[in-house]
């Protein structure tokens, strides 16, 4: 090694002094705490001013205190035993732990330490440590772990997707539901886990909306690798970086299988109730229907007996002799058949079919159907309508059920003790607001009492002595399913008015 000249030596000493000065100045101004410790019991030999910001001690306060006295009891053994929380790399130990501040509370620090050894004896002279506040990182790590536990334990399907719409991670619920328990799903496209229609919804609506607003919500159907279909309510989220760029997407899917099954069961139950209500209505009208059928049947018997009496002793007959009574018998039989066919249609159990309906024609059929019952109760049915009305949107059987319930109720409400006096049930059709038609059914009964008003449409509530209390409740439900309303009020002139609205067909 070349010997330095005196001048070079002085220059080197000056450089070393300047370097040490700069290092000391950096230590004094650093927000990280730089400290020196004795090798045996880790007593503070020196601490930079950052100790006040991190721990609340002044430099003078902490010098001479052992770091072991400030460790949290649960962390000191980890450091002594070099637990997994203590990392070693190329002579540097990095340790995250809790350290007691001057006011008694604990804060999280991350320290990197190294030993300073005597160059001649290789004995440890002191330990140099750089410590920084790790509270925010530790809290963030804990929050991430909690979130991870929630994602793994939730009953919702959670899927993380890359920007190319491939899957990066699934939680346990999603892996089980999609039949991926023993499958490497990394880089699977999302198209493997949604139906063709569901994928179209995501690509055309879901992802574009999430990219613009941050999230999208909608219903679609997912599918497992075994082709099992899963109806879900899906929440799609776009996750952005600090710079605002989308980094990945997450999909949180709530399984609607049980909900859909319950809805289907409720729908079936409602259909059964509606069907039962129609049967009950037919039962209430049984005597009137029997009378209505008895008339044409009696007429047919009379026609045929007349033929029998008139031509019993004649060996030959011409068509002219029997044409009139036979023609009348055929017409009468057809009329009886129409009555029976209408009863069968009305009481048949079938799925609703929403179509364009001629409302005046439908009301006219119901009036004909109830005419015999009205006559027996000394009630006259009057139908008032504008000259031209648009078609309405609805299911024929359901609207017949609503009209029949209201008309039968109006006939029974209008029945008077004095059978000689004829009362009137009036049906009107009027234009209503918001592109609807309004149907009104007025009776001449005693009206609606204040105590009955609030319960009138409740199931199993009836003002009739033998009523089941289902007709009005079901009628309101049927009207509301068609986006209409059904309500009741008293007429100023007496009696009650039941009104409902229907949408005009496109």
SEKEFI-696759 format. One record per residue (C-alpha): residue in one letter; z, x, y. Coordinates in Angstrom, 3 decimals, always signed. Example, Ala and Ser with C-alpha at 12.3 -4.5 7.8 and 13.67 -1.06 7.14 Angstrom:
2
{'a'; {+7.800; +12.300; -4.500}}
{'s'; {+7.140; +13.670; -1.060}}
This chain:
506
{'x'; {+0.000; +0.000; +0.000}}
{'x'; {-0.987; +1.381; +3.375}}
{'x'; {+1.930; +2.261; +5.629}}
{'x'; {+2.023; +0.336; +8.909}}
{'x'; {+1.986; +2.124; +12.170}}
{'x'; {+4.942; +1.479; +14.502}}
{'x'; {+2.665; -0.663; +16.607}}
{'x'; {+1.550; -2.769; +13.605}}
{'x'; {+5.178; -3.188; +12.572}}
{'x'; {+6.189; -4.483; +15.967}}
{'x'; {+3.236; -6.916; +15.934}}
{'x'; {+4.199; -8.212; +12.462}}
{'x'; {+7.812; -8.782; +13.535}}
{'x'; {+6.594; -10.661; +16.595}}
{'x'; {+4.343; -12.862; +14.428}}
{'x'; {+7.171; -13.585; +11.985}}
{'x'; {+9.510; -14.502; +14.797}}
{'x'; {+6.922; -16.818; +16.336}}
{'x'; {+6.245; -18.435; +12.975}}
{'x'; {+9.950; -18.990; +12.374}}
{'x'; {+10.346; -20.424; +15.831}}
{'x'; {+7.510; -22.869; +15.252}}
{'x'; {+8.925; -23.856; +11.863}}
{'x'; {+12.369; -24.416; +13.371}}
{'x'; {+10.844; -26.515; +16.160}}
{'x'; {+8.920; -28.617; +13.622}}
{'x'; {+12.092; -29.160; +11.618}}
{'x'; {+13.978; -30.228; +14.741}}
{'x'; {+11.282; -32.771; +15.714}}
{'x'; {+10.326; -34.083; +12.258}}
{'x'; {+11.218; -37.665; +11.340}}
{'x'; {+11.891; -36.384; +7.814}}
{'x'; {+15.320; -34.879; +7.293}}
{'x'; {+15.208; -31.192; +6.360}}
{'x'; {+18.432; -29.906; +4.860}}
{'x'; {+19.847; -26.828; +3.100}}
{'x'; {+22.492; -27.046; +0.383}}
{'x'; {+24.779; -24.787; -1.636}}
{'x'; {+23.614; -24.449; -5.249}}
{'x'; {+26.896; -25.413; -6.934}}
{'x'; {+28.048; -28.631; -5.311}}
{'x'; {+25.115; -29.374; -3.001}}
{'x'; {+27.154; -29.143; +0.205}}
{'x'; {+25.148; -29.420; +3.405}}
{'x'; {+24.647; -26.003; +5.037}}
{'x'; {+22.186; -27.383; +7.563}}
{'x'; {+20.572; -30.725; +8.436}}
{'x'; {+17.830; -31.394; +10.960}}
{'x'; {+18.436; -33.961; +13.736}}
{'x'; {+16.601; -36.627; +11.694}}
{'x'; {+19.867; -37.035; +9.751}}
{'x'; {+21.172; -39.191; +12.605}}
{'x'; {+18.199; -41.573; +12.367}}
{'x'; {+18.262; -41.756; +8.569}}
{'x'; {+22.006; -41.720; +7.792}}
{'x'; {+23.870; -42.212; +11.058}}
{'x'; {+25.622; -38.815; +10.853}}
{'x'; {+25.396; -36.144; +13.482}}
{'x'; {+24.430; -32.646; +12.343}}
{'x'; {+28.012; -31.484; +12.856}}
{'x'; {+29.412; -34.468; +10.854}}
{'x'; {+27.396; -33.845; +7.711}}
{'x'; {+27.596; -30.074; +7.418}}
{'x'; {+30.098; -29.267; +4.670}}
{'x'; {+29.833; -32.660; +2.907}}
{'x'; {+28.630; -32.603; -0.710}}
{'x'; {+25.507; -34.643; -1.374}}
{'x'; {+27.119; -35.763; -4.632}}
{'x'; {+29.745; -37.612; -2.599}}
{'x'; {+27.050; -39.621; -0.836}}
{'x'; {+24.965; -40.563; -3.874}}
{'x'; {+25.246; -44.106; -5.160}}
{'x'; {+27.367; -43.913; -8.345}}
{'x'; {+24.491; -45.292; -10.423}}
{'x'; {+22.083; -42.618; -9.141}}
{'x'; {+24.118; -39.405; -9.177}}
{'x'; {+24.019; -39.061; -12.958}}
{'x'; {+20.263; -39.647; -12.978}}
{'x'; {+19.860; -36.585; -10.783}}
{'x'; {+22.281; -34.412; -12.696}}
{'x'; {+20.682; -35.285; -16.027}}
{'x'; {+17.138; -35.167; -14.618}}
{'x'; {+16.435; -38.779; -15.614}}
{'x'; {+12.852; -40.149; -15.576}}
{'x'; {+13.339; -41.078; -11.917}}
{'x'; {+13.382; -37.336; -11.157}}
{'x'; {+9.925; -35.747; -11.225}}
{'x'; {+9.253; -32.017; -11.568}}
{'x'; {+5.992; -30.381; -10.537}}
{'x'; {+5.355; -26.668; -9.924}}
{'x'; {+8.882; -25.817; -8.935}}
{'x'; {+9.487; -28.961; -6.821}}
{'x'; {+11.827; -31.797; -7.766}}
{'x'; {+11.082; -35.282; -6.342}}
{'x'; {+13.809; -37.879; -6.631}}
{'x'; {+14.175; -41.459; -5.296}}
{'x'; {+17.795; -42.567; -4.939}}
{'x'; {+20.358; -44.450; -2.831}}
{'x'; {+22.364; -42.464; -0.277}}
{'x'; {+25.427; -43.705; +1.606}}
{'x'; {+25.086; -43.892; +5.375}}
{'x'; {+27.926; -43.256; +7.789}}
{'x'; {+28.576; -47.017; +8.199}}
{'x'; {+29.002; -47.374; +4.435}}
{'x'; {+25.764; -49.128; +3.468}}
{'x'; {+23.254; -47.490; +1.144}}
{'x'; {+19.660; -46.658; +2.004}}
{'x'; {+16.823; -45.502; -0.225}}
{'x'; {+15.643; -41.897; +0.218}}
{'x'; {+12.897; -39.912; -1.445}}
{'x'; {+13.696; -36.186; -1.533}}
{'x'; {+11.660; -33.187; -2.529}}
{'x'; {+13.737; -30.071; -3.235}}
{'x'; {+13.191; -26.480; -4.282}}
{'x'; {+15.481; -23.535; -4.926}}
{'x'; {+15.575; -20.428; -2.739}}
{'x'; {+16.348; -17.355; -4.846}}
{'x'; {+17.417; -13.805; -4.058}}
{'x'; {+14.302; -11.651; -4.539}}
{'x'; {+16.322; -8.840; -6.095}}
{'x'; {+18.823; -10.700; -8.346}}
{'x'; {+16.836; -13.953; -8.768}}
{'x'; {+20.055; -15.896; -8.267}}
{'x'; {+19.904; -19.203; -6.408}}
{'x'; {+21.029; -18.690; -2.847}}
{'x'; {+20.491; -22.230; -1.566}}
{'x'; {+18.436; -25.390; -2.061}}
{'x'; {+15.930; -26.611; +0.512}}
{'x'; {+15.404; -30.385; +0.657}}
{'x'; {+12.993; -32.623; +2.599}}
{'x'; {+14.080; -36.302; +2.620}}
{'x'; {+12.342; -39.376; +3.974}}
{'x'; {+13.177; -43.083; +4.224}}
{'x'; {+11.866; -44.870; +1.106}}
{'x'; {+13.406; -48.314; +1.762}}
{'x'; {+10.135; -50.057; +2.588}}
{'x'; {+8.330; -48.540; -0.384}}
{'x'; {+11.155; -49.387; -2.781}}
{'x'; {+11.303; -52.956; -1.463}}
{'x'; {+7.530; -53.235; -1.793}}
{'x'; {+7.699; -51.854; -5.346}}
{'x'; {+10.435; -54.337; -6.234}}
{'x'; {+8.465; -57.179; -4.694}}
{'x'; {+5.397; -56.104; -6.662}}
{'x'; {+7.395; -55.971; -9.882}}
{'x'; {+8.914; -59.406; -9.184}}
{'x'; {+5.475; -60.776; -8.455}}
{'x'; {+4.142; -59.231; -11.644}}
{'x'; {+6.978; -60.848; -13.635}}
{'x'; {+6.251; -64.212; -11.993}}
{'x'; {+2.544; -63.894; -12.760}}
{'x'; {+3.275; -63.068; -16.376}}
{'x'; {+5.825; -65.839; -16.831}}
{'x'; {+4.052; -68.656; -14.951}}
{'x'; {+2.416; -71.430; -16.978}}
{'x'; {-0.657; -71.271; -14.727}}
{'x'; {-3.678; -69.213; -15.729}}
{'x'; {-3.969; -66.227; -13.355}}
{'x'; {-7.192; -64.215; -13.257}}
{'x'; {-8.054; -61.233; -11.052}}
{'x'; {-11.765; -60.677; -10.501}}
{'x'; {-13.758; -57.800; -9.037}}
{'x'; {-16.374; -58.208; -6.320}}
{'x'; {-19.085; -58.339; -9.005}}
{'x'; {-17.276; -61.372; -10.506}}
{'x'; {-16.041; -59.491; -13.565}}
{'x'; {-12.467; -59.882; -14.799}}
{'x'; {-10.008; -57.061; -14.100}}
{'x'; {-6.742; -58.650; -15.264}}
{'x'; {-5.388; -61.830; -16.864}}
{'x'; {-1.784; -62.932; -17.189}}
{'x'; {-0.328; -63.833; -20.577}}
{'x'; {-0.908; -67.580; -20.139}}
{'x'; {-4.583; -66.984; -19.364}}
{'x'; {-4.977; -64.580; -22.302}}
{'x'; {-3.501; -67.157; -24.685}}
{'x'; {-5.398; -70.137; -23.276}}
{'x'; {-8.738; -68.283; -23.273}}
{'x'; {-8.221; -66.871; -26.794}}
{'x'; {-8.059; -63.245; -25.627}}
{'x'; {-4.787; -62.157; -27.243}}
{'x'; {-6.484; -59.407; -29.262}}
{'x'; {-9.622; -58.863; -27.186}}
{'x'; {-10.465; -56.198; -24.623}}
{'x'; {-11.503; -58.497; -21.794}}
{'x'; {-11.973; -55.807; -19.123}}
{'x'; {-15.302; -56.199; -17.332}}
{'x'; {-15.943; -59.624; -18.932}}
{'x'; {-17.941; -61.785; -16.482}}
{'x'; {-16.257; -64.931; -15.170}}
{'x'; {-19.136; -66.901; -16.657}}
{'x'; {-17.495; -66.379; -20.078}}
{'x'; {-14.498; -68.460; -19.024}}
{'x'; {-15.943; -71.415; -17.082}}
{'x'; {-18.486; -74.047; -18.027}}
{'x'; {-21.984; -73.876; -16.625}}
{'x'; {-21.150; -76.630; -14.156}}
{'x'; {-17.856; -74.922; -13.229}}
{'x'; {-19.627; -71.618; -12.600}}
{'x'; {-22.144; -73.363; -10.336}}
{'x'; {-19.271; -74.875; -8.326}}
{'x'; {-17.623; -71.453; -7.961}}
{'x'; {-20.812; -69.637; -6.945}}
{'x'; {-22.182; -72.308; -4.612}}
{'x'; {-18.934; -73.514; -3.051}}
{'x'; {-15.819; -71.619; -4.198}}
{'x'; {-16.604; -67.974; -3.465}}
{'x'; {-18.559; -68.588; -0.214}}
{'x'; {-15.667; -70.690; +1.136}}
{'x'; {-13.036; -68.139; +0.059}}
{'x'; {-15.007; -65.342; +1.730}}
{'x'; {-15.055; -67.308; +5.002}}
{'x'; {-11.597; -68.901; +5.079}}
{'x'; {-9.609; -66.856; +2.569}}
{'x'; {-9.132; -69.584; -0.042}}
{'x'; {-10.772; -72.510; -1.831}}
{'x'; {-9.309; -75.275; -3.994}}
{'x'; {-11.047; -77.606; -6.399}}
{'x'; {-11.233; -79.051; -9.906}}
{'x'; {-13.460; -77.619; -12.615}}
{'x'; {-13.473; -76.973; -16.354}}
{'x'; {-12.729; -73.607; -17.942}}
{'x'; {-13.477; -72.661; -21.523}}
{'x'; {-12.015; -70.210; -24.028}}
{'x'; {-13.970; -67.800; -26.197}}
{'x'; {-13.534; -70.426; -28.941}}
{'x'; {-15.300; -72.989; -26.678}}
{'x'; {-12.136; -75.048; -26.104}}
{'x'; {-12.442; -76.822; -22.749}}
{'x'; {-9.580; -76.750; -20.238}}
{'x'; {-9.704; -78.984; -17.116}}
{'x'; {-7.959; -77.154; -14.264}}
{'x'; {-7.056; -77.383; -10.593}}
{'x'; {-8.208; -73.973; -9.351}}
{'x'; {-6.948; -72.036; -6.322}}
{'x'; {-9.356; -69.209; -5.411}}
{'x'; {-8.071; -66.502; -3.030}}
{'x'; {-9.923; -63.614; -1.375}}
{'x'; {-7.732; -60.490; -0.921}}
{'x'; {-8.656; -58.159; +1.945}}
{'x'; {-7.833; -54.565; +2.784}}
{'x'; {-6.222; -53.445; +6.044}}
{'x'; {-9.741; -52.972; +7.400}}
{'x'; {-10.649; -56.600; +6.639}}
{'x'; {-12.964; -55.942; +3.700}}
{'x'; {-12.567; -58.129; +0.594}}
{'x'; {-11.174; -55.959; -2.213}}
{'x'; {-10.867; -58.510; -5.030}}
{'x'; {-10.408; -62.210; -5.833}}
{'x'; {-7.617; -64.012; -7.650}}
{'x'; {-7.943; -67.342; -9.411}}
{'x'; {-4.840; -69.429; -10.142}}
{'x'; {-5.675; -72.311; -12.478}}
{'x'; {-3.247; -75.134; -13.224}}
{'x'; {-3.991; -76.685; -16.604}}
{'x'; {-4.701; -80.414; -16.179}}
{'x'; {-5.121; -81.199; -19.883}}
{'x'; {-1.891; -83.199; -20.145}}
{'x'; {-2.459; -84.844; -16.760}}
{'x'; {-5.996; -85.899; -17.711}}
{'x'; {-4.748; -87.214; -21.053}}
{'x'; {-2.022; -89.184; -19.267}}
{'x'; {-4.567; -90.549; -16.771}}
{'x'; {-6.840; -91.586; -19.619}}
{'x'; {-3.908; -93.238; -21.371}}
{'x'; {-2.955; -95.033; -18.151}}
{'x'; {-6.569; -96.091; -17.669}}
{'x'; {-6.619; -97.482; -21.202}}
{'x'; {-3.289; -99.206; -20.596}}
{'x'; {-4.629; -100.718; -17.369}}
{'x'; {-7.738; -101.912; -19.199}}
{'x'; {-5.561; -103.498; -21.888}}
{'x'; {-3.420; -105.213; -19.241}}
{'x'; {-6.519; -106.473; -17.421}}
{'x'; {-7.926; -107.778; -20.671}}
{'x'; {-4.654; -109.475; -21.499}}
{'x'; {-4.597; -111.026; -18.038}}
{'x'; {-8.046; -112.525; -18.582}}
{'x'; {-6.877; -113.948; -21.905}}
{'x'; {-3.789; -115.387; -20.214}}
{'x'; {-5.981; -116.953; -17.528}}
{'x'; {-8.151; -118.497; -20.232}}
{'x'; {-4.980; -119.758; -21.914}}
{'x'; {-3.829; -121.367; -18.679}}
{'x'; {-7.221; -123.112; -18.424}}
{'x'; {-7.385; -124.005; -22.115}}
{'x'; {-6.937; -127.734; -21.655}}
{'x'; {-9.597; -127.840; -18.923}}
{'x'; {-12.020; -125.786; -21.006}}
{'x'; {-11.390; -127.978; -24.031}}
{'x'; {-12.180; -131.017; -21.922}}
{'x'; {-15.307; -129.352; -20.496}}
{'x'; {-16.558; -128.518; -23.996}}
{'x'; {-15.598; -131.947; -25.337}}
{'x'; {-17.964; -133.693; -22.895}}
{'x'; {-21.242; -132.129; -24.132}}
{'x'; {-20.109; -132.234; -27.761}}
{'x'; {-19.245; -135.960; -27.472}}
{'x'; {-22.591; -136.595; -25.782}}
{'x'; {-24.453; -134.836; -28.609}}
{'x'; {-22.595; -136.924; -31.203}}
{'x'; {-23.441; -140.116; -29.282}}
{'x'; {-27.134; -139.182; -29.065}}
{'x'; {-27.379; -138.400; -32.767}}
{'x'; {-25.406; -141.507; -33.810}}
{'x'; {-27.711; -143.563; -31.657}}
{'x'; {-30.672; -142.171; -33.546}}
{'x'; {-28.886; -142.912; -36.803}}
{'x'; {-28.150; -146.537; -35.863}}
{'x'; {-31.572; -147.214; -34.414}}
{'x'; {-33.752; -145.706; -37.105}}
{'x'; {-31.570; -145.890; -40.254}}
{'x'; {-33.628; -148.679; -41.832}}
{'x'; {-37.082; -147.406; -40.805}}
{'x'; {-39.033; -145.529; -43.462}}
{'x'; {-41.130; -143.587; -40.963}}
{'x'; {-40.546; -142.159; -37.494}}
{'x'; {-42.774; -140.792; -34.753}}
{'x'; {-41.824; -137.955; -32.416}}
{'x'; {-42.044; -140.356; -29.504}}
{'x'; {-39.246; -142.419; -31.002}}
{'x'; {-36.740; -139.508; -31.172}}
{'x'; {-38.012; -137.135; -28.463}}
{'x'; {-35.662; -138.282; -25.710}}
{'x'; {-32.328; -138.266; -27.620}}
{'x'; {-33.168; -134.996; -29.376}}
{'x'; {-34.213; -133.307; -26.097}}
{'x'; {-31.009; -134.489; -24.468}}
{'x'; {-28.989; -133.207; -27.449}}
{'x'; {-30.632; -129.780; -27.162}}
{'x'; {-29.897; -129.543; -23.424}}
{'x'; {-26.327; -130.642; -23.993}}
{'x'; {-25.857; -128.087; -26.783}}
{'x'; {-27.242; -125.348; -24.528}}
{'x'; {-24.791; -126.356; -21.828}}
{'x'; {-21.896; -126.079; -24.294}}
{'x'; {-23.265; -122.709; -25.414}}
{'x'; {-23.321; -121.465; -21.795}}
{'x'; {-19.678; -122.431; -21.383}}
{'x'; {-18.710; -120.559; -24.558}}
{'x'; {-20.873; -117.540; -23.601}}
{'x'; {-19.216; -117.356; -20.178}}
{'x'; {-15.784; -117.476; -21.816}}
{'x'; {-16.763; -114.685; -24.224}}
{'x'; {-18.134; -112.506; -21.423}}
{'x'; {-15.032; -112.988; -19.335}}
{'x'; {-12.579; -112.227; -22.133}}
{'x'; {-14.595; -109.360; -23.683}}
{'x'; {-12.937; -105.929; -23.529}}
{'x'; {-15.403; -103.500; -21.980}}
{'x'; {-15.676; -100.553; -19.577}}
{'x'; {-16.246; -101.380; -15.883}}
{'x'; {-19.871; -101.191; -14.721}}
{'x'; {-20.242; -101.021; -10.930}}
{'x'; {-23.547; -102.533; -9.796}}
{'x'; {-25.120; -104.477; -6.912}}
{'x'; {-23.864; -108.052; -7.044}}
{'x'; {-24.915; -111.279; -5.351}}
{'x'; {-21.509; -112.460; -4.127}}
{'x'; {-22.416; -116.114; -3.310}}
{'x'; {-24.008; -116.471; -6.746}}
{'x'; {-20.902; -115.019; -8.415}}
{'x'; {-18.615; -117.335; -6.434}}
{'x'; {-20.827; -120.301; -7.345}}
{'x'; {-20.486; -119.513; -11.041}}
{'x'; {-16.702; -119.328; -10.748}}
{'x'; {-16.620; -122.658; -8.898}}
{'x'; {-18.652; -124.262; -11.702}}
{'x'; {-16.292; -122.696; -14.218}}
{'x'; {-13.218; -124.149; -12.481}}
{'x'; {-14.779; -127.467; -11.467}}
{'x'; {-13.399; -129.435; -14.384}}
{'x'; {-9.878; -128.078; -13.862}}
{'x'; {-10.116; -128.927; -10.155}}
{'x'; {-11.203; -132.506; -10.890}}
{'x'; {-8.312; -133.046; -13.278}}
{'x'; {-5.894; -131.866; -10.531}}
{'x'; {-7.608; -134.039; -7.882}}
{'x'; {-8.742; -130.913; -5.995}}
{'x'; {-12.088; -130.422; -4.308}}
{'x'; {-13.572; -126.887; -4.034}}
{'x'; {-15.633; -126.189; -0.900}}
{'x'; {-17.695; -123.010; -0.469}}
{'x'; {-18.597; -121.994; +3.097}}
{'x'; {-20.986; -119.077; +3.512}}
{'x'; {-23.441; -117.657; +6.064}}
{'x'; {-27.108; -118.241; +5.372}}
{'x'; {-27.814; -114.621; +4.409}}
{'x'; {-25.431; -112.094; +2.945}}
{'x'; {-26.035; -108.543; +1.665}}
{'x'; {-25.258; -107.502; -1.900}}
{'x'; {-21.828; -106.047; -2.623}}
{'x'; {-20.732; -103.203; -4.871}}
{'x'; {-18.511; -104.075; -7.841}}
{'x'; {-18.045; -104.827; -11.529}}
{'x'; {-19.060; -108.395; -12.399}}
{'x'; {-16.272; -109.073; -14.910}}
{'x'; {-13.568; -107.596; -12.660}}
{'x'; {-14.718; -109.590; -9.623}}
{'x'; {-14.846; -112.732; -11.756}}
{'x'; {-11.263; -111.989; -12.790}}
{'x'; {-10.159; -111.615; -9.140}}
{'x'; {-11.968; -114.785; -8.047}}
{'x'; {-10.750; -116.784; -11.043}}
{'x'; {-7.128; -115.720; -10.441}}
{'x'; {-7.284; -116.695; -6.759}}
{'x'; {-9.153; -119.977; -7.313}}
{'x'; {-6.896; -121.104; -10.197}}
{'x'; {-3.799; -120.202; -8.128}}
{'x'; {-5.220; -122.151; -5.156}}
{'x'; {-5.952; -125.214; -7.340}}
{'x'; {-2.445; -125.188; -8.805}}
{'x'; {-0.866; -124.602; -5.365}}
{'x'; {-2.820; -127.565; -3.923}}
{'x'; {-1.678; -129.980; -6.623}}
{'x'; {+0.307; -132.843; -5.084}}
{'x'; {+2.766; -135.243; -6.658}}
{'x'; {+0.594; -138.070; -5.317}}
{'x'; {-2.448; -137.728; -7.603}}
{'x'; {-4.411; -140.270; -5.553}}
{'x'; {-4.787; -137.923; -2.615}}
{'x'; {-7.559; -135.330; -2.907}}
{'x'; {-6.732; -131.814; -1.641}}
{'x'; {-9.178; -129.033; -0.841}}
{'x'; {-9.572; -125.392; -1.795}}
{'x'; {-11.902; -123.641; +0.624}}
{'x'; {-13.741; -120.379; -0.120}}
{'x'; {-15.406; -118.436; +2.720}}
{'x'; {-17.409; -115.218; +2.915}}
{'x'; {-17.548; -113.394; +6.253}}
{'x'; {-18.688; -110.009; +7.553}}
{'x'; {-15.787; -107.574; +7.859}}
{'x'; {-15.372; -104.280; +9.692}}
{'x'; {-16.450; -100.879; +8.299}}
{'x'; {-19.448; -102.201; +6.395}}
{'x'; {-17.580; -104.679; +4.200}}
{'x'; {-17.574; -108.393; +3.386}}
{'x'; {-14.386; -110.468; +3.385}}
{'x'; {-13.721; -113.297; +0.922}}
{'x'; {-11.090; -115.885; +1.876}}
{'x'; {-9.532; -118.457; -0.485}}
{'x'; {-7.505; -121.167; +1.306}}
{'x'; {-5.290; -123.706; -0.409}}
{'x'; {-3.340; -126.737; +0.819}}
{'x'; {-0.095; -125.887; -0.898}}
{'x'; {+3.372; -125.232; +0.515}}
{'x'; {+2.489; -121.716; +1.721}}
{'x'; {+4.261; -118.402; +1.118}}
{'x'; {+8.000; -118.234; +1.758}}
{'x'; {+9.458; -115.268; +3.606}}
{'x'; {+11.479; -114.226; +0.551}}
{'x'; {+8.349; -114.203; -1.665}}
{'x'; {+6.075; -112.375; +0.772}}
{'x'; {+7.269; -108.820; +0.041}}
{'x'; {+7.168; -109.288; -3.762}}
{'x'; {+4.023; -111.381; -4.057}}
{'x'; {+1.886; -108.559; -5.547}}
{'x'; {+4.641; -107.007; -7.693}}
{'x'; {+4.085; -106.989; -11.424}}
{'x'; {+6.025; -109.647; -13.356}}
{'x'; {+6.878; -111.591; -10.187}}
{'x'; {+5.596; -115.160; -10.172}}
{'x'; {+6.207; -118.298; -8.137}}
{'x'; {+5.117; -120.395; -11.141}}
{'x'; {+7.737; -121.588; -13.602}}
{'x'; {+5.686; -120.419; -16.606}}
{'x'; {+3.753; -117.614; -14.886}}
{'x'; {+3.677; -114.021; -16.193}}
{'x'; {+3.410; -112.489; -12.728}}
{'x'; {+0.409; -110.271; -13.586}}
{'x'; {-2.575; -112.005; -11.994}}
{'x'; {-2.097; -111.002; -8.336}}
{'x'; {-0.891; -107.475; -9.176}}
{'x'; {-3.957; -106.841; -11.329}}
{'x'; {-6.280; -108.470; -8.787}}
{'x'; {-5.027; -106.149; -6.035}}
{'x'; {-5.435; -103.126; -8.332}}
{'x'; {-9.011; -104.141; -9.201}}
{'x'; {-9.945; -104.650; -5.537}}
{'x'; {-8.377; -101.342; -4.486}}
{'x'; {-10.298; -99.528; -7.241}}
{'x'; {-13.437; -100.733; -5.450}}
{'x'; {-12.106; -99.319; -2.122}}
{'x'; {-11.212; -102.778; -0.823}}
{'x'; {-7.988; -104.543; +0.157}}
{'x'; {-6.288; -107.765; -0.972}}
{'x'; {-3.656; -109.478; +1.150}}
{'x'; {-2.007; -112.864; +1.667}}
{'x'; {-0.930; -114.871; +4.719}}
{'x'; {-0.023; -118.397; +5.714}}
{'x'; {-2.510; -120.680; +7.458}}
{'x'; {-1.336; -122.162; +10.769}}
{'x'; {-2.513; -125.599; +9.539}}
{'x'; {-0.562; -125.236; +6.298}}
{'x'; {-1.104; -123.666; +2.941}}
{'x'; {-1.813; -120.037; +2.083}}
{'x'; {-4.844; -117.801; +2.471}}
{'x'; {-5.679; -114.932; +0.117}}
{'x'; {-8.315; -112.520; +1.422}}
{'x'; {-10.001; -109.472; -0.050}}
{'x'; {-12.726; -107.088; +1.079}}
{'x'; {-15.639; -105.503; -0.772}}
{'x'; {-18.036; -102.709; +0.163}}
{'x'; {-21.615; -103.662; +0.928}}
{'x'; {-24.028; -102.088; -1.573}}
{'x'; {-26.376; -99.357; -0.345}}
